[in-house]
């Protein structure tokens, strides 16, 4: 009996140590998992029309892509997903330009050709610097439409919480990064381990602007129920779920019907 007790205690101790080691590994590696940060050569951006940089308070510059709006038209300020980069936003910007809108996208630190390391605070700093740049171009606050996709929805929500934007579009949004962590590794204490939290659900009730949420019903990354839950929390939100659409094709399905919905909402809020 004494030997069995010692073996049991050793098993519990080893299991506990392995569990703590796993928690430590996740804590250390989480940003590399949240931010895969695709890279590109600076030369691919620097000489192209619309590309430039915006300065951060840290002294670094991040890249931006800007297409001015026609007179009197809104400008969509877009924050991309975690597996994307600024260079890949050209097509979206040009399509919105064809719809009569302006477009501004900003790179995240450590992504594309921009220096630095990505973090929640770093993404917010880039976003706010981009909005300051837009103000310097003479764009009125009432002509700014915030837009986010996947990871970028958390950035858009924070900018709305800070008072930016006349309305907001969220494509495939999550309720928080903590909730995503709990879903991905339910056997670990994500609430304690997550450094970058993006608490969109907690912020939503205090954001009064109109919100359009577009979410694929077959989203394999961010469950559609997260989009529905967020829609219930915003004071003014419309949730559109797209049958058959996953995480990465929700705007591209059915002849880009949902892209057209996004553009119409950005133009006049309908």
C-alpha positions in Angstrom: 0.0 0.0 0.0 2.8 2.4 0.9 4.5 1.7 -2.5 1.3 2.2 -4.4 0.8 5.6 -2.6 4.3 6.7 -3.5 3.7 5.7 -7.2 0.5 7.6 -7.2 2.1 10.7 -5.8 4.9 10.5 -8.3 2.4 10.1 -11.1 0.4 13.2 -9.9 3.7 15.2 -9.6 5.0 14.3 -13.0 1.6 14.9 -14.6 1.4 18.3 -12.9 4.9 19.2 -14.0 4.1 18.3 -17.6 0.9 20.3 -17.5 2.7 23.4 -16.2 5.4 22.9 -18.8 2.8 22.8 -21.5 1.2 26.0 -20.1 4.7 27.6 -20.2 5.3 26.6 -23.8 1.9 27.9 -24.9 2.5 31.2 -23.0 5.8 31.7 -24.7 4.7 30.6 -28.2 1.2 32.1 -28.4 2.2 35.2 -30.4 3.8 33.1 -33.1 0.5 31.2 -33.3 -1.8 34.2 -33.3 0.4 36.2 -35.7 1.9 34.0 -38.5 3.0 37.3 -40.1 3.5 36.7 -43.8 6.5 38.6 -45.1 7.2 40.5 -48.4 10.1 42.4 -49.9 10.0 46.1 -49.3 10.6 46.7 -53.0 7.2 45.2 -53.8 5.5 48.1 -52.0 7.7 51.1 -52.2 7.3 52.0 -55.8 3.6 51.1 -56.3 0.8 53.7 -56.4 -1.1 54.1 -53.2 1.6 52.6 -50.9 3.4 54.7 -48.4 4.2 54.6 -44.6 2.7 56.1 -41.5 4.9 56.8 -38.4 4.4 55.2 -35.0 5.1 56.8 -31.6 7.9 54.2 -31.2 9.8 55.8 -34.1 9.1 52.9 -36.5 7.1 53.3 -39.7 4.4 50.8 -40.9 3.2 50.5 -44.4 -0.1 51.7 -45.6 -2.2 51.5 -48.8 -4.4 54.4 -49.6 -6.9 55.2 -52.3 -8.6 58.6 -51.8 -12.4 58.7 -51.9 -14.3 60.6 -54.5 -15.6 64.0 -53.2 -18.1 63.5 -50.5 -17.8 59.7 -50.4 -16.8 57.6 -47.3 -13.4 55.9 -46.8 -13.2 52.3 -45.6 -10.4 51.8 -43.1 -9.6 48.1 -43.2 -7.8 45.8 -40.8 -6.8 42.4 -42.3 -6.7 38.9 -40.9 -3.8 37.2 -39.1 -2.7 35.2 -42.1 -2.9 38.1 -44.5 -0.6 41.1 -45.3 -1.0 44.6 -46.7 0.1 43.7 -50.2 -2.9 41.3 -50.5 -5.4 44.1 -49.8 -4.9 45.8 -53.2 -7.7 43.9 -54.8 -10.2 44.7 -52.0 -9.2 48.4 -52.1 -9.6 48.6 -55.9 -13.0 46.9 -55.8 -14.2 49.3 -53.1 -12.8 52.1 -55.2 -14.8 50.9 -58.2 -17.9 51.0 -55.9 -17.3 54.7 -55.2 -15.5 54.5 -51.9 -12.1 55.4 -50.6 -9.8 52.8 -49.0 -7.1 52.7 -46.4 -5.3 49.7 -45.1 -2.4 49.6 -42.7 0.2 46.9 -42.0 0.7 45.4 -38.6 4.2 45.6 -37.0 6.3 42.6 -38.1 4.0 41.8 -41.0 4.8 42.3 -44.7 7.7 44.7 -45.0 7.0 46.5 -41.8 9.5 46.3 -38.9 8.7 45.4 -35.3 6.8 42.5 -33.6 3.0 42.1 -33.6 1.0 42.4 -30.4 -2.4 43.6 -29.4 -1.0 47.0 -28.4 1.1 47.2 -31.5 -1.8 46.5 -33.8 -3.9 49.2 -32.0 -1.0 51.7 -32.4 -0.8 51.0 -36.2 -4.5 51.4 -36.5 -4.7 54.7 -34.7 -1.7 56.0 -36.7 -3.6 55.2 -39.9 -6.7 57.0 -38.7 -4.5 60.0 -37.8 -3.0 59.9 -41.3 -6.6 59.9 -42.7 -7.5 62.9 -40.7 -4.4 64.7 -42.0 -5.7 64.0 -45.5 -8.8 66.0 -44.7 -11.2 63.0 -44.3 -14.0 63.9 -41.9 -14.8 61.6 -39.0 -18.3 61.1 -40.3 -16.8 59.7 -43.5 -14.8 57.0 -41.9 -16.1 53.4 -42.1 -14.2 50.9 -40.0 -13.7 47.4 -41.4 -12.1 44.3 -40.0 -11.7 40.7 -41.1 -11.0 37.8 -38.7 -8.1 39.0 -36.4 -8.7 42.6 -37.7 -12.2 42.7 -36.3 -10.8 43.0 -32.8 -8.7 46.0 -34.0 -11.8 47.6 -35.6 -13.8 47.1 -32.5 -11.1 48.8 -30.4 -11.0 51.8 -32.7 -14.7 52.1 -32.5 -14.5 52.0 -28.7 -12.1 54.9 -29.0 -14.6 56.9 -30.9 -13.5 56.4 -34.5 -15.8 55.6 -37.4 -19.4 56.4 -38.3 -20.2 52.7 -38.9 -18.4 49.4 -38.9 -18.2 46.1 -40.9 -17.0 43.0 -39.2 -16.3 39.9 -41.4 -15.9 36.6 -39.5 -15.5 38.2 -36.1 -14.6 36.4 -32.8 -15.9 37.4 -29.4 -12.4 37.5 -27.8 -9.0 36.0 -28.3 -9.5 34.4 -24.9 -12.6 32.6 -26.1 -10.7 31.5 -29.2 -8.0 30.1 -27.0 -10.5 28.2 -24.9 -12.0 26.7 -28.0 -8.6 25.7 -29.4 -7.0 24.3 -26.3 -10.0 23.6 -23.9 -7.7 21.6 -21.5 -5.5 24.7 -20.8 -6.4 27.8 -18.7 -6.6 30.2 -21.7 -8.1 32.9 -19.4 -4.9 33.1 -17.4 -2.4 32.5 -20.3 -3.6 34.8 -23.0 -1.4 37.9 -23.3 -3.3 39.5 -26.3 -7.0 39.3 -25.4 -9.0 41.4 -27.9 -12.1 41.5 -25.7 -14.6 42.6 -28.4 -17.7 41.1 -26.7 -16.9 43.1 -23.5 -16.6 46.3 -25.6 -19.6 45.9 -27.9 -22.3 47.3 -25.6 -20.5 50.7 -25.4 -20.2 51.1 -29.2 -23.2 53.0 -30.5 -22.5 53.1 -34.2 -24.3 50.9 -36.7 -22.5 47.6 -37.3 -22.8 45.0 -40.1 -21.6 41.5 -39.3 -21.0 39.0 -42.1 -20.2 35.4 -41.1 -20.0 32.1 -42.9 -22.2 29.4 -41.5 -19.5 26.8 -42.2 -16.7 28.9 -40.7 -14.1 26.3 -39.6 -11.9 28.8 -37.7 -14.2 31.2 -35.9 -17.7 29.6 -35.2 -20.6 31.5 -36.6 -22.2 31.6 -33.1 -19.5 34.1 -32.2 -20.7 36.4 -34.9 -24.3 36.0 -33.7 -23.3 36.6 -30.1 -21.5 39.8 -31.0 -24.5 40.9 -33.0 -26.7 40.6 -29.9 -24.3 42.7 -27.8 -23.9 45.8 -30.1 -26.7 48.3 -29.7 -27.1 48.7 -33.5 -26.1 45.5 -35.3 -27.3 43.5 -38.3 -26.0 40.0 -38.6 -25.8 38.2 -42.0 -24.9 34.6 -42.0 -23.9 33.0 -45.4 -24.9 29.4 -46.0 -22.0 27.2 -47.2 -19.4 29.9 -46.6 -16.3 29.2 -44.6 -13.8 31.5 -42.9 -11.9 32.7 -46.0 -14.5 32.8 -48.7 -17.5 34.5 -47.1 -17.2 37.7 -49.3 -16.3 35.8 -52.4 -19.3 33.4 -52.6 -22.4 33.7 -54.7 -21.1 36.2 -57.2 -19.6 38.4 -54.4 -23.1 39.2 -53.1 -21.7 39.8 -49.6 -19.0 42.1 -50.9 -21.8 44.1 -52.6 -23.6 44.2 -49.2 -20.4 45.4 -47.5 -19.9 48.2 -50.1 -23.5 49.4 -49.9 -23.4 49.5 -46.1 -20.1 51.4 -46.3 -21.6 53.9 -48.8 -24.8 54.8 -47.0 -25.4 52.5 -44.0 -28.1 50.4 -45.7 
